Amino acid sequence: MKLILTAALIALTLPLMAAEPQAGRPPARPANADTMVVKFKAKPGKSAEMKAFWLEMQKEVAHSEPGNVQYDLLVMAGDPDVYVIIERYKDAAAVAAHGQSDKAKAMFAKLGELMEGAPQADYLQLVSPKK
């Protein structure tokens, strides 16, 4: 009986495990998303480096991604080791271009040294901006 229950439990959880994003990567972005809210937790002792990383990335996005409309860096009020990026793009082409500069690619390669666990990402589609 234990073997049957164990097998049933494994069979039920395998699809859930397969649906989870790969470690260190947020879930796949839907094609219609133009806005992202992504949380990154700094490894212990790496919060200042992570802040510097995101401030530099903010400059890189402003410089190399003309389709970016918003790229705000925030920190969780209750946990200053969790950084939140709110970013919005003018269209699908601008979203696809995000992070494609050589400098951004090199920076993202270093992010794993600073980040604890996988980022948490929410993907949204703008309905109406502030006017």
Rosetta silent file (secondary structure, phi, psi, omega in degrees, C-alpha in Angstrom):
SEQUENCE: MKLILTAALIALTLPLMAAEPQAGRPPARPANADTMVVKFKAKPGKSAEMKAFWLEMQKEVAHSEPGNVQYDLLVMAGDPDVYVIIERYKDAAAVAAHGQSDKAKAMFAKLGELMEGAPQADYLQLVSPKK
SCORE:     score description
SCORE:     0.000 S_00000001
   1 L     0.000  -42.958  178.171    0.000    0.000    0.000 S_00000001
   2 H   -59.468  -40.236 -179.582    2.832    2.411    0.859 S_00000001
   3 H   -62.959  -40.658  179.704    4.404    1.732   -2.536 S_00000001
   4 H   -66.444  -44.597  178.463    1.156    2.558   -4.326 S_00000001
   5 H   -63.586  -40.878  178.292    0.706    5.781   -2.357 S_00000001
   6 H   -63.221  -45.366  179.181    4.312    6.798   -2.981 S_00000001
   7 H   -62.394  -40.377  179.092    3.977    6.110   -6.706 S_00000001
   8 H   -65.133  -42.530  178.798    0.724    8.097   -6.835 S_00000001
   9 H   -62.423  -42.886  177.791    2.308   11.023   -5.012 S_00000001
  10 H   -62.981  -44.772 -179.567    5.272   11.033   -7.407 S_00000001
  11 H   -61.629  -35.425  179.413    2.953   10.848  -10.411 S_00000001
  12 H   -74.986  -32.538 -175.895    0.963   13.819   -9.131 S_00000001
  13 H   -89.035  -20.529 -179.344    3.987   16.016   -8.361 S_00000001
  14 H   -57.698  -46.645  178.006    6.049   15.375  -11.518 S_00000001
  15 H   -61.238  -34.978  178.368    3.928   17.687  -13.705 S_00000001
  16 H   -66.805  -41.484  179.142    4.186   20.415  -11.065 S_00000001
  17 H   -66.523  -37.785 -179.889    7.969   20.072  -10.875 S_00000001
  18 H   -66.979  -29.686 -178.508    8.254   20.149  -14.666 S_00000001
  19 H   -78.590  -15.217 -178.881    6.234   23.371  -14.785 S_00000001
  20 L   -71.173  146.240  178.549    8.586   25.157  -12.387 S_00000001
  21 L   -66.649  157.696  175.993   11.145   27.530  -13.925 S_00000001
  22 L   -63.999  149.626  178.940   14.779   26.485  -14.122 S_00000001
  23 L   -57.321  135.121  177.247   16.833   27.512  -11.107 S_00000001
  24 L    84.423   -0.686 -179.110   18.118   31.052  -11.471 S_00000001
  25 L  -129.422  140.814  175.384   15.624   31.972  -14.179 S_00000001
  26 L   -73.477  167.347  177.710   12.153   33.506  -13.967 S_00000001
  27 L   -63.497  162.130 -179.083    9.248   31.756  -15.704 S_00000001
  28 L   -59.585  142.929 -178.438    8.805   32.264  -19.447 S_00000001
  29 L   -86.313  128.254  175.066    7.435   35.666  -20.418 S_00000001
  30 L   -62.400  147.991 -176.118    4.070   35.671  -22.249 S_00000001
  31 L   -62.322  -28.095 -177.127    4.276   37.203  -25.735 S_00000001
  32 L   -90.936    3.670 -178.827    1.768   39.963  -24.899 S_00000001
  33 L   -76.878  132.128  174.715    3.596   41.181  -21.770 S_00000001
  34 L  -120.658   -3.316 -177.920    4.997   44.702  -21.956 S_00000001
  35 E  -134.841  140.349  179.625    5.581   45.212  -18.232 S_00000001
  36 E  -132.813  142.626  171.265    7.540   43.160  -15.719 S_00000001
  37 E  -123.560  113.809 -173.286    7.880   43.254  -11.958 S_00000001
  38 E  -126.245  131.864  179.146   10.847   41.147  -10.930 S_00000001
  39 E  -107.405  136.408  177.916   12.198   40.494   -7.421 S_00000001
  40 E  -128.599  127.251  177.331   15.798   39.507   -6.740 S_00000001
  41 E   -98.773  127.755  179.116   17.081   38.530   -3.291 S_00000001
  42 E   -74.382  144.293  172.744   20.717   39.356   -2.598 S_00000001
  43 L   -64.861  155.421  178.048   22.953   36.678   -1.133 S_00000001
  44 L   -53.266  130.296  179.157   24.020   37.397    2.463 S_00000001
  45 L    80.809    2.029 -176.294   26.571   40.213    2.457 S_00000001
  46 L  -112.026    8.094 -175.300   25.929   41.056   -1.230 S_00000001
  47 H   -61.304  -44.579 -179.662   23.147   43.638   -0.899 S_00000001
  48 H   -63.694  -40.014  177.734   25.362   46.669   -1.583 S_00000001
  49 H   -65.834  -38.850  179.292   26.870   44.949   -4.645 S_00000001
  50 H   -65.877  -41.368  177.847   23.413   44.037   -5.901 S_00000001
  51 H   -59.494  -46.146  178.942   22.242   47.632   -5.492 S_00000001
  52 H   -61.788  -39.922  177.851   25.265   48.841   -7.470 S_00000001
  53 H   -57.641  -50.093 -176.505   24.574   46.183  -10.122 S_00000001
  54 H   -69.693  -33.302  175.488   20.974   47.370  -10.618 S_00000001
  55 H   -64.628  -39.244  176.535   21.941   51.043  -10.663 S_00000001
  56 H   -67.783  -41.175  178.732   24.448   50.242  -13.422 S_00000001
  57 H   -63.983  -37.158  177.684   21.862   48.136  -15.290 S_00000001
  58 H   -59.358  -42.780  177.437   19.412   51.022  -15.044 S_00000001
  59 H   -64.932  -41.819 -179.448   21.975   53.255  -16.801 S_00000001
  60 H   -63.578  -42.791  178.345   22.625   50.573  -19.444 S_00000001
  61 H   -62.651  -44.243  178.940   18.910   50.194  -20.195 S_00000001
  62 H   -60.987  -36.329 -177.220   18.533   53.987  -20.502 S_00000001
  63 H   -78.565  -41.620 -168.354   21.514   54.089  -22.868 S_00000001
  64 H  -110.968   -1.565 -176.893   20.892   51.052  -25.074 S_00000001
  65 L  -128.457   83.747 -177.920   17.131   50.398  -25.029 S_00000001
  66 L   -63.855  -18.839  179.007   15.142   53.275  -26.559 S_00000001
  67 L   -83.557   -1.518  177.856   11.934   51.206  -26.330 S_00000001
  68 E   -81.442  128.961 -178.684   12.110   51.116  -22.538 S_00000001
  69 E  -101.658  -30.267 -176.823    9.552   53.481  -20.991 S_00000001
  70 E  -147.693  135.214  175.607   10.067   52.725  -17.293 S_00000001
  71 E  -150.080   88.178 -175.017   12.860   51.028  -15.330 S_00000001
  72 E  -104.436  138.245  176.488   12.494   51.651  -11.625 S_00000001
  73 E  -105.858  126.247  178.177   14.629   50.137   -8.878 S_00000001
  74 E  -130.561  166.172  173.970   12.974   49.591   -5.519 S_00000001
  75 E  -128.700  143.182  179.494   13.799   47.715   -2.338 S_00000001
  76 E   -65.072  130.092 -178.135   11.276   45.876   -0.186 S_00000001
  77 L   -61.764  -33.635 -178.351   10.497   48.009    2.874 S_00000001
  78 L   -92.224   -6.739 -179.588   10.444   44.940    5.114 S_00000001
  79 E  -150.954   91.284 -175.269   13.508   43.235    3.592 S_00000001
  80 E   -67.652   -0.554  174.892   16.255   45.524    2.253 S_00000001
  81 E   -92.213   -2.209  178.988   18.015   42.533    0.661 S_00000001
  82 E  -107.193  117.528  178.685   15.171   42.119   -1.853 S_00000001
  83 E  -100.950  142.124 -178.336   15.382   44.382   -4.893 S_00000001
  84 E  -124.085  130.816  175.456   12.417   44.917   -7.184 S_00000001
  85 E  -110.300  127.633  171.683   12.619   46.091  -10.775 S_00000001
  86 E  -112.535  117.323 -176.665    9.509   47.517  -12.430 S_00000001
  87 E  -132.834  141.489 -179.489   10.086   47.832  -16.143 S_00000001
  88 E  -136.283  145.076 -176.101    7.810   48.710  -19.044 S_00000001
  89 E  -126.027  153.733 -174.230    8.390   48.723  -22.775 S_00000001
  90 L   -74.851  -24.567 -179.961    6.590   50.462  -25.635 S_00000001
  91 L  -164.309  178.678 -176.941    5.990   47.303  -27.704 S_00000001
  92 H   -62.300  -36.365  179.081    6.892   43.638  -28.248 S_00000001
  93 H   -63.896  -38.690  179.369   10.033   44.526  -30.223 S_00000001
  94 H   -67.803  -37.914  176.993   11.287   46.638  -27.320 S_00000001
  95 H   -63.630  -44.476 -179.207   10.637   43.773  -24.884 S_00000001
  96 H   -63.359  -31.243 -178.892   12.549   41.390  -27.181 S_00000001
  97 H   -78.516  -13.292 -176.279   15.476   43.833  -27.327 S_00000001
  98 L   -59.695  128.864  174.983   15.723   44.013  -23.516 S_00000001
  99 L    75.383   14.054 -175.684   19.086   42.861  -22.208 S_00000001
 100 L   -93.820   -7.221  176.744   20.552   42.188  -25.658 S_00000001
 101 L   -67.915  153.969  179.874   23.420   44.700  -25.578 S_00000001
 102 H   -58.708  -40.344 -179.469   26.849   43.162  -25.077 S_00000001
 103 H   -65.568  -43.517  179.965   27.243   45.041  -21.788 S_00000001
 104 H   -63.445  -41.253  178.873   23.845   43.875  -20.467 S_00000001
 105 H   -61.095  -43.458  179.209   24.632   40.254  -21.394 S_00000001
 106 H   -64.831  -38.701  179.437   27.953   40.451  -19.547 S_00000001
 107 H   -67.021  -44.703 -179.591   26.253   42.003  -16.540 S_00000001
 108 H   -62.266  -30.844  178.068   23.513   39.368  -16.422 S_00000001
 109 H   -63.352  -29.026 -179.423   26.201   36.666  -16.477 S_00000001
 110 H   -84.942  -16.533 -173.824   27.491   38.099  -13.173 S_00000001
 111 H   -57.698  -35.415 -179.531   24.064   38.314  -11.530 S_00000001
 112 L   -59.202  -27.582  178.640   24.205   34.717  -10.264 S_00000001
 113 L   -70.385  -21.884 -174.715   27.113   35.652   -7.987 S_00000001
 114 L  -103.698  -22.063 -168.001   24.909   38.195   -6.219 S_00000001
 115 E   -99.550  137.303  175.240   21.492   36.548   -6.216 S_00000001
 116 L   -99.748  116.927  179.631   20.088   34.013   -3.773 S_00000001
 117 L    75.958 -172.920 -179.348   17.694   31.635   -5.506 S_00000001
 118 L   -85.666  150.501  174.575   15.705   32.319   -8.632 S_00000001
 119 L   -67.428  155.299  174.172   14.133   35.686   -9.381 S_00000001
 120 E  -107.365  122.786 -175.597   10.376   36.011   -8.956 S_00000001
 121 E  -123.399  138.123  169.766    8.743   37.550  -12.003 S_00000001
 122 E  -119.412  134.695 -178.672    5.251   38.788  -12.752 S_00000001
 123 E  -112.941  133.378 -175.188    4.408   39.711  -16.330 S_00000001
 124 E  -131.337  166.292  174.195    1.726   42.234  -17.104 S_00000001
 125 L  -125.753  125.026 -177.731    0.119   44.011  -20.016 S_00000001
 126 L   -64.060  133.727  175.194   -0.553   47.742  -19.701 S_00000001
 127 L   -96.626  -47.887 -178.979   -4.212   48.709  -19.938 S_00000001
 128 L  -157.871  128.026  177.315   -3.871   52.471  -19.540 S_00000001
 129 L   -83.656  166.149  174.050   -0.961   54.715  -18.477 S_00000001
 130 L   -63.075  138.528 -178.721   -1.188   57.779  -16.262 S_00000001
 131 L  -116.194    0.000    0.000   -2.169   60.777  -18.362 S_00000001
